Amino acid sequence: MMGVVVVTINYRLEILGFLTAADNILPGNYGLRDVVMALNWVHDNIASFRGDASRVTLVGHSVGSALVGILMTLPSTQGLFWTAVTHSGSAAAYYSCFTNQSTNFTEYIRSFGLAVGCEDNNYNVTRIKSCLKNVSTDSFLEFNQQFNSAFGVEYRPMIDNKLLMEHPREAFKAGRYHKVPVYTGVVQNEFSYIIDHVSQFGSESIKSEMLRLQNEMMTCNSGKMLSIIESIELNYIDWNQSLEFKQNNNTKDDFIKYNYYDLANDILMIAPSLFLSDVLSATNPDVFFYYFEHEKSLHVFDINYIFGVPFGNEPVENYVWNKKWNESTVEDQKLSEKMLKLWVSIFQNSKPDPIDGITWPRYNKTTQHYITISMQPTTIGQYFRIKTNYFWNTYLPKFFQKICGNTVHEWSAIFTTPKDRAVVFQSEIFILLLPIVVEMIFTISRHIGLYLL
């Protein structure tokens, strides 16, 4: 890829990589340890592949972006990379890692142990762990899918006080991370797919889904929690749109569903990405933000442009949302070429070359500069989605603290899609060297799988 060599890393996923009892016996993070080991291997051996171990860039997409953020905070990864790039995701989001899920996992591990013959109703993690080592991989995967549905278990890195010492949000705020140049951004239509998934849900079921989440990460009674949810609903009502819906005989459910897309986009991608940029720029002078504005830019589709897919001859199917990549145009190829050149300049120099005659300005919380990349000439803007940024990252935490008497660190966890428990949530993480790219696929999903673009 324009002088960049791609190296892929496989590591343990889902139950095999992140099973935890939130204790010292089953601490989890096995997949994360695999990644750290792989980074060390790259550092020690990449010269044999004409790579430069001093010029490694980590790049993540979606949940993979959260992994990049986590790696930035680990003492054990000091000196293993010199730049970080995060696409459409953030370590500030709820899906990045667990803080304390011991109660949920205790019941899960007990039931899982019973199912595979490793538990006799006398809960003993040491005995279960010893027994599980003799269980076949096929049995793991078979029961994993069954019990995921029953217990709603998610697999993420866990704060174990050994490898992962604290939530990335707290580490970033305190300046406890590797201060390398950071490039982060989002695309125009991250979650437009969600309208199809939400179509089967009414407004009351959506509201119930939001209430369910308080039990996962908040200590606030349901009455007070309803006040927070109502403030969120009001923030996402476009009254002009509401009038149009009424005139066209649309129902309240229709209105809620279509505004739910904006909510998903903001809470899963926009707000966490802006939070990350704001916090990092307080202690890091080299933070950059971009907005990929293109009608085809559904979540993950931007990767097609970065990897030059428009220059291919065969149609490409998006593996996450089961969407087809349509026939490319000359304009698609020009946009892909522009992104390739820009990203490769970052990989090679840890700083971007001028794009369309402009220099990409650094982001800071005061000026909030960013660039918009599209088929049109690249432009510089300021204060990207400032209302969203303020609402989720400033106003709502203060509101929650005022009415509930405590703080919440994972504002993204106030929302997930109703189909979240069924949607395959794969992501990618790439490690780019000069001229090496190590691509790691980071999947914390309901289904076991490893996918390569």
HUWORA-V161947 format. One line per field, one symbol per residue. ss: DSSP state (2 for helix, 1 for strand, 0 for the rest). psi: psi as a letter, one per 30 degrees, with the letter a starting at -180 (. if undefined). burial: I if it has 9 or more other C-alpha atoms within 8 Angstrom, else O. A space follows every 10 residues. Layout:
BEGIN
ss = ???
psi = ???
burial = ???
END
This chain:
BEGIN
ss = 0000111110 0002222200 0000000002 2222222222 2222222220 0111111111 1022222222 2220222000 0011111000 0002221100 0222222222 2222200000 0000222222 2200002222 2222222222 2000001100 0000000222 2222000000 1111111010 0002222200 0022222222 2202222000 0222222222 2222200022 2222222000 0222222222 2222222222 2222222222 2000001111 1100000100 0222220022 2000001100 0011000002 2222222222 2222222220 0000100100 0000000011 1110000011 1100022222 2222222222 2222000000 2222000000 0000010111 1111011111 0010000000 000
psi = ihgkkkkkkk lklbeffgkk ghafeifage eeeeeeeeee eeefffffgg ljffhkkkkl kbffeeeeee effkefgkgf lflkkkkhlk fflfgelkej geeefeeeee eeeeegggkh fjjjeeeeee effgkleeee eefeeefeee fhkljlkkjf gdejflkeee eeefgiljil kkkllllehe hfffeeefff kleeeeeeee eefeffgkik leeeeeeeee eeeefgkjee eeeeeefggl leeeeeeffe eeeeeeffee eeeeeeeeee ffgjfikkkl jjjkfghlkf ffeeeeggef flfkkkkkfe ghkkjlklle eeeeeeeeee eeeeeeeefg kklkkhglkj llklfefhkl kkkaflkklk llhkheeeee eefdeeeeee eeffgllkfi ffffkllfge ffkkillkkk jkljhkkjkk jjjiafkkkk kk.
burial = OOOIIIOOIO OIIIIIIIII IIIOOIIIII IIIIIIOIII IIIOOIIOOO IIIIIIIIII IIIIIIIIII OIIIOOIOOI IIIIIIIIII IIIIIIIIOO OIOOIIOIII IIIIOIOIIO OOOOIOIIIO IIOOIOOOII IOIIIOIIIO OOIOIIIIII OOIIIOIIIO IIIOOOIOOI IIIIIIIIII IOOIIOOIOO IIIOOIIOII IOIIOOIOOO OOOIIIOIIO OOOOOIIOOO OIOOIIOOOI OOIIIIIIII IIIIIIIIII IIIIIIIIII IIOIIIIIII IIIIOOIIII IIOIIIIIII OOOOIOOIOI OOOOOOOIOO OIIIIIIIII OIIIIIIIOI OIOIIOOOOI IIIIIOOIII IIIIIOOIOI IOIOOOOIII IIIIIIIIII IOOIOOOIOI IIIIIIOIOO OOOOIIIIII IIIIIIIIII IIIIIIOOOO OOO
END
